[in-house]
Amino acid sequence: MSSIDDLRSTLERHADGLADHDLHVRPVAVRARVRAVRRRRRSVLGGVAAAVVAAAVATTLAVGADRSAPVADRTLAGHVAPASLTSLGYTYAFDRARQGDGRAVLDLPESERPRLLSWATEGTDDRVVLRAPGEEPRVLEADDFGDFTFVPPRSGGRFTLTGTGPVALAAYDLTDAVPAGATAYGVTFRDEVAGQRLAGVAIGDPGDADVAFVGSRDAGPIQVSYVCAGGPKGAWIHISQNGEQLVFGGGCDDPLFDPAGRGGYGSTLGRSDASDLTLRMWVTDGEHGPVVEDPDLRIGVAAYTPAPAVEKLAGTAVARTVEHDGHLWTLVDTTSNEPGARTLEVAGVDGRETLAVLAFGRTGRGVVRTLADGRPGAGTFAAGGSGSTEQLIPAGDHTVGLRATGARLRPDLRLGVARYVRAE
């Protein structure tokens, strides 16, 4: 997806769990008023109409007694696994586990709902290695059942945990408890996503193919998130802001879970439009066809006030907090390349797993590759604009970075790395 501000390439740890709409974002001036549309759902910025969404319940809701596994079933590798875990406001209940001497193997079927995986060791050595389908082995070190990793919707397969002595791997299923925000028909737009604040939202009834909300807010940037699920083959998504179409593209097969957590696109509300914002989303049969009529269709769109940027790093706004792998991370520092340097590498924060946001800009024509411990990493990007990606640095003596190559790179190309550690 392209954004109005910059073309931003995002390589997520769980990229397979994200929908690929092949969407396009059109940079336009935001001036015209949107015309009235049929089957529209409305809400006011800062509040949600009852016809559109239901009020969310607090995240402290306890898992029902029928969902709580007996303690005996949760006694694993000499420890009692918790009955439930929370991640970014969502609650997950213990579902299943496997244990073994030095190795535990857990098979998870694919699911439309996310899961969490937690682990424990019986001995004093908490260091383990987790192998997940399609990913590099991940070295983990935490108190027994004191940490977890996120398994996104539509993921599954064989997960293997190895360590010293008896080890255990436990899976947790998403419950029906929802975080504060706007919720309707299984779709939740959270009140806050890594410092971004929900400003307005519309969630359609099942089968609705055209929704919108109308309200007002100050001039400045906004972040737009959306969900489109259950649409027929050939469905085409459209999103407009004050009548100007900003997003269009084929595909309507998102997971319903946490659309704002998957990102969105950035836009700007000009001064002349600051008192009036209409955000509309509709789905058509093909790019120029009529509005879709399908009882299984589920759509929703929301606007967020972006979190204040701490600084710009190689053209990418650096936020104080980010979300990754089901956790909240907080900024430690940033590093930029020396003028003319085409390679930048940084180490992780001493003794801690570190999340690195790798950014590049003003590259000229060429290729930008990620680095892991000095060797080529998993990410490769066509240079020419600006972009960013995320990469975990294991605790210990490890590095990540970026390297730009090409005969027509700009002499003032920019590379930057922001380091984050877990906020919990």
Secondary structure, 3 states (H helix, E strand, C coil): CCCCCCCCCCCCCCHHHCCCCCCEECCCCCCCCCCCCCCCCCCCCCCCCCCCCEECCCCCCCCCHHHCCCHHHHEECCEECCCEEEECCEEEEEEEEEEEEEEEEEEECCCCCCEEEEEEECCCCCEEEEECCCCCCEEEECCCCCCCEEECCCCCEEEEEEEEEEEEEEEEEECCCCCCEEEECCEEEECEECCEEEEEEEECCCCCCEEEEEECCCCEEEEEEEEEECCCCCEEEEEEECCEEEEEEECCCCCCCCHHHHCCEEEEECHHHCCCEEEEEEEEECCCCCECCCCCCEEEEEEEECCCEEEEECCEEEECEEEECCEEEEEEEEEECCCCCCEEEEECCCCCCEEEEEEEECCEEEEEEEEECCEEEEEEEECCCCEEEEEEECCCCCEEEEEEEEEEECCCCEEEEEEEEECC
